[in-house]
């Protein structure tokens, strides 16, 4: 059996959630699409069923001490944010999402929202539609930009020091983790689920990443819903229900009964 991933809702109560997305692009492709100047040493394989606690790419800002220009860096982070004050990394298992409505106030996210904002690049994401009849099965759907461009989801990241590792210079001493902002779904997305990740328009990438811009200043601008027709949405196979399945055919359209 696979674990159920738990996140906190806007009122602080826990609830089961699926939370999956597709990240099939290689780092060179992402660098070209997102203006990235620095790539990680490690390359992640294409992932067609990204699940919580797995490693994902993030785009973050880097400001050289002698240069006021902000460069974009492609980094690797574990999905599920672990705040710097956490006693152990397990807290990240229930921090895969941060609600835009409360992100500025929640202790787990407040510091990252202030100065460690990032973009989580994806091809699209999965969501499960509630059945129309009692006892029916939830129907998985794939939602992605209709024009095939990168889905740059608003995210936060954190660095956590593992107290079990003695040496600060040991790479194992530090964990970079991330969470994805969500907001109330609108338009076609609302017909599938009441929440949606926050897509950031390219014109706002730099502002969202810039630690000198406050989170509350930029948040209202990124929450403006994308234009009509932005999303392509269709049902996919229930094979996506299990994170053990990971292949390109997971994003193939199927009839809702499949």
N, C-alpha and C positions, 0 to 999 in steps of 0.2 A: 504494500500500500504506500501511497505517496502522501507527504504531509499536506495539510491544509494551511494555506498561508493566511495569516491574520493581520489586518491593518486596523488602525483606529479611525473611527468616523469623526465627524465634526464635533460631536458631543463627548468624544473620548471613549465611546463604547466600542468593543471589538465586534468584528463580523467577518464571516468567511468571504473570500474574494479570490477570483482566478488570477488575473493580472499576468497576461502573456503578451509578447510582441515578437516581431520578426526583425532580425538584424542580419541581412545577407550581404551587405556591401563590405568590400575589403577596405583597409585603411587608406590606400592610395586613392580609391574612388571617393571616400569620405573627405580626404584632404582637398581634393579638387572641388568637390561640391560645397564645402563649408569653409573654405579659406583657411585651412589648417596649415601651420608652418612647422610643426614638430610632431613626429609620430612616435608611438611607443616602441620599445624594443621587441615586445612580444606581439604576435599576430593572433587574433582570435579567429577561429573557424566560423564560416557562415552558420547562423543559428536561426532556424525557422520556427522555433518554439521556445523562446527565451522564458525561463521561469525564475522566480525569486531566488536569491542567493547565488545565482550564476554571475560570472564576469561579463561585463558589457563595456562598450566604448562610451566615453563621455567627451564632450568638447568643453574645455574650460579656458579661462583667460590666464595669461602670464605677462606680467609687467617687469621688464628688465630694470634693475636699479638705476642704470645710467640712461634709460630711454623711457620716455613717457608713453611711447606707443604700446598699445596692448596687442600681444600676439595670441593667436588661438592655438591651443595644444590639444592633441588627441591623446587621451589617457584611458586607462583601464580601471574600472571600479566594480565592486561587488554590488549587485542590486539588493538594496535593503539597507537604509542609512543607519550607521552606528555613530551616535554622537560622541564627541571627544570625552565626555564625562562618564560614559557607560562603563560599568564594571566588567562586562564581557560582551563579546560580539553577537551573542544570541539575540539581543534586543533588535538587531537589524531585520530579523525574520518577520517582524510585524511592522516594519517601517518602509514598505515598498512604495507607498503613496503618501503624499502630503496634500491635504485639502487646501485649495487656494483661499478659502474663506477664513481659515484659522492658522495658516502657516506662519504669520508674523507673531503669533502669541504662544504657540506650542513650544515648550522647552526643548524638545528633541530637534526642532527645525529652525528655531529663532535665529541662532547664530549663523547657520549656513545661509539662511534667507538674506541675512545682512551682507555677507561678503564672499560666500562660496556658492554662487549660482552657476549652473552649467546647462548644457543641452545634451539630451540623450538621443542620438540619432537612431532612426528605425526606418524600415520600409513600410510598416503598418503595425496594427495591433489587433488582437482578438478580443471579442466580447461575446458573452452568452446572453441570448434573449430568453426571457421568461416564457414558458409554454403558454399557449392560449387556453388550454384546458387543464383542470386540476389533475395532477398525476402525470402530466406530459413531461417530456424531456426538454431540457434547455437546448436551444439551437445555437451552435457556435457560428459567429460571423467574423469576416475579415474586413477591416476598415483601413483604407490607405489613401494617400493623395492620388486623385484620379489622373494627374499628369505625370506620375511616376517619379516625382522629385522626393528628396529626403524629407521624412517626417522628423522635424527637430522638436522633440518634446521638452518642455521646460522642466528642469531638474535642479536639485541641490546636491552638493557633495560634502563629505566630511573626511577628516583623517583621524584615525583612532590608534592610540599607542597600546600595543599588547603588553601588559605587565609581565607576562611569562617569559618574554625575551629580554635578556639582560642588556644587550648592546644596542644603543640608539642607532648605530650605523648599519645594523643588520636589516636588510630589506624586509625580513619577516616581522620586524617590530612594528611596522606600520601598515594599517589597512585603509585603503581608500574605498569609500562606499557611496552609494547614490540613492536618491529617491526621485519619483516622478510626480510632478504636480498634477492634480486633477481639479476639474470644475464641473458645474452642472452642465449636462449635455444639452445641446440645442439642435434644432432642425432634424435632419435625417438620423443623426446619432441618437437622439432622444427616443427614437422608435425602437432602438435596440437595448439601451441601458440609460440609467439616469445620471451616470457620471462619464466623463471623458478626460483623457490626458489633454494637457494644454499645448497645442501646436504653436510654436513661435515663428512668426513671419520673418523671412531673411532680413528685412529692413530693421528688425528689432534685435537681431542676434547680438550685436556689439553692445547695445545698451543693457540687455539682460545679463551679459557676461561681465560687464564692467563693475568691479567691486567698489568703485567710487560713486556709482549711482545707487541710491538706496532702493531696497526691495519694494517698499510701499510706493515709491515714485513710478517704477516701471511696471509693476504688476497690473494696474488697470489697463495699460496699453496692450499687454500680451493677451489679456482675457477677452479682447474683442474677437467674436466668432469669425472663423474664416468664411470667405464668400460662398454663396450657394454654388453647388457643383464641385466644391473642393474635395469632398469625400467620394470614393467609390466603395460601396458596401455590398457584400453578398455572403451567402451562407457557405460554410466549408464543412469538411468531413468531421465527424465526432472523434476521429483519430487524434485531433489536436487536444482532446481532453486530457490525455496523458503526456507528461513531459518526456516520457521515454521515446515518443515518436518525434522525429526531427528530420524532415526531408522537404525538398522544394514543393512536392505535390500537396503539402498541407494547405497551401494558399490557393489551390485550384477550386473554382466554384463548383458546387454540387447543388442538387435539389435539397430542400429542407428536410426531406425524409431520409437522406443518406446517412 
